[in-house]
């Protein structure tokens, strides 16, 4: 417990080295005195950042975002088609808007749970 308190005090007084990374432009910025690092040492980083989608349009090709957008479209499309239940199209085809909407809602729920469990930062209120 004392070591944790000492480490916490060191963190407050000395601080951590600021690191910045952007995965869409694939750049890691390390703002530190390079004299502190010995040759042969490794730096490992887990990064999170917000970027401007107007400048870096690669943001819109994110796989999770595409799947989430598709689920939202399914929900909206299902709501629109649920107005035409029982209507027969040429060829004997009938819409099932409720099924499409339920599938979209389930996909959306699964993706939101995936975002919470995989991509969210851990809760830090228990540190210290």
C-alpha positions as CSV (number, residue, x, y, z in Angstrom):
1,X,0.0,0.0,0.0
2,X,2.9,2.4,0.8
3,X,4.4,1.6,-2.6
4,X,1.2,2.5,-4.3
5,X,1.1,5.8,-2.4
6,X,4.7,6.6,-3.3
7,X,4.0,5.8,-7.0
8,X,0.9,8.1,-6.9
9,X,2.9,10.9,-5.4
10,X,5.7,10.4,-8.0
11,X,3.0,10.5,-10.7
12,X,1.6,13.8,-9.4
13,X,5.0,15.5,-8.9
14,X,6.9,14.2,-11.9
15,X,4.1,13.3,-14.3
16,X,4.0,10.9,-17.2
17,X,5.5,11.4,-20.6
18,X,2.9,12.8,-23.0
19,X,2.2,10.6,-26.0
20,X,-0.1,11.3,-28.9
21,X,-1.1,8.8,-31.6
22,X,-3.5,9.0,-34.5
23,X,-4.4,5.6,-36.1
24,X,-6.0,7.1,-39.2
25,X,-2.8,9.0,-40.1
26,X,-0.7,6.4,-38.3
27,X,1.5,8.9,-36.4
28,X,2.8,8.6,-32.8
29,X,4.1,11.8,-31.3
30,X,6.3,11.3,-28.2
31,X,6.8,14.6,-26.4
32,X,9.7,13.8,-24.1
33,X,13.4,14.2,-23.4
34,X,15.0,11.5,-25.5
35,X,18.1,11.6,-23.2
36,X,16.1,9.6,-20.7
37,X,15.7,6.6,-23.0
38,X,18.6,4.1,-23.4
39,X,19.3,2.4,-26.7
40,X,17.5,-1.0,-26.9
41,X,14.5,0.0,-24.7
42,X,11.0,-0.4,-26.1
43,X,8.0,1.9,-26.0
44,X,4.6,0.2,-26.0
45,X,1.5,2.4,-26.3
46,X,-2.3,1.9,-26.3
47,X,-3.8,5.0,-27.8
48,X,-7.2,6.8,-28.1
49,X,-7.8,10.0,-29.9
50,X,-10.4,12.2,-31.6
51,X,-9.7,13.5,-35.1
52,X,-11.3,15.8,-37.6
53,X,-13.2,13.7,-40.2
54,X,-13.1,16.5,-42.7
55,X,-9.3,16.3,-42.8
56,X,-9.0,12.6,-42.5
57,X,-11.8,10.9,-44.3
58,X,-10.4,7.5,-43.5
59,X,-12.5,7.8,-40.3
60,X,-15.6,6.9,-42.2
61,X,-14.2,3.5,-43.3
62,X,-13.9,2.3,-39.8
63,X,-15.4,-1.3,-39.7
64,X,-17.3,-0.8,-36.4
65,X,-18.8,2.5,-37.6
66,X,-19.9,0.9,-40.9
67,X,-21.6,-2.0,-39.1
68,X,-23.3,0.4,-36.6
69,X,-24.6,2.6,-39.5
70,X,-26.0,-0.5,-41.3
71,X,-27.9,-1.5,-38.1
72,X,-29.4,2.0,-37.9
73,X,-30.4,1.8,-41.5
74,X,-32.1,-1.6,-40.8
75,X,-34.1,-0.2,-38.0
76,X,-35.2,2.8,-40.1
77,X,-36.0,0.6,-43.1
78,X,-37.9,-1.8,-41.0
79,X,-40.0,1.1,-39.5
80,X,-40.7,2.3,-43.0
81,X,-41.7,-1.1,-44.3
82,X,-43.9,-1.9,-41.3
83,X,-46.4,0.5,-42.7
84,X,-47.0,-1.8,-45.7
85,X,-47.7,-5.1,-43.8
86,X,-49.7,-7.4,-46.0
87,X,-49.2,-5.5,-49.2
88,X,-48.3,-7.9,-52.0
89,X,-45.9,-6.8,-54.7
90,X,-45.8,-8.2,-58.2
91,X,-44.5,-11.7,-58.1
92,X,-46.2,-12.5,-54.8
93,X,-43.4,-10.9,-52.6
94,X,-44.5,-9.4,-49.3
95,X,-42.4,-7.1,-47.0
96,X,-41.7,-8.1,-43.4
97,X,-40.7,-4.8,-41.8
98,X,-41.0,-6.0,-38.3
99,X,-38.4,-8.7,-38.8
100,X,-35.9,-6.3,-40.4
101,X,-36.4,-3.8,-37.6
102,X,-35.9,-6.5,-34.9
103,X,-32.7,-7.6,-36.6
104,X,-31.5,-4.0,-36.8
105,X,-32.3,-3.4,-33.1
106,X,-30.5,-6.6,-32.1
107,X,-27.4,-5.8,-34.2
108,X,-27.4,-2.3,-32.7
109,X,-27.5,-3.6,-29.2
110,X,-24.7,-6.1,-29.9
111,X,-22.5,-3.4,-31.4
112,X,-23.1,-1.0,-28.5
113,X,-22.2,-3.8,-26.1
114,X,-19.1,-4.6,-28.1
115,X,-18.1,-0.9,-28.0
116,X,-18.5,-0.8,-24.2
117,X,-16.6,-4.0,-23.6
118,X,-13.9,-3.7,-26.2
119,X,-13.2,-0.1,-26.9
120,X,-14.0,1.8,-23.7
121,X,-11.5,3.0,-21.2
122,X,-11.5,1.1,-17.9
123,X,-13.2,2.7,-15.0
124,X,-10.6,4.6,-12.9
125,X,-12.6,5.6,-9.8
126,X,-11.1,2.7,-7.8
127,X,-7.4,3.8,-8.4
128,X,-5.5,5.2,-5.5
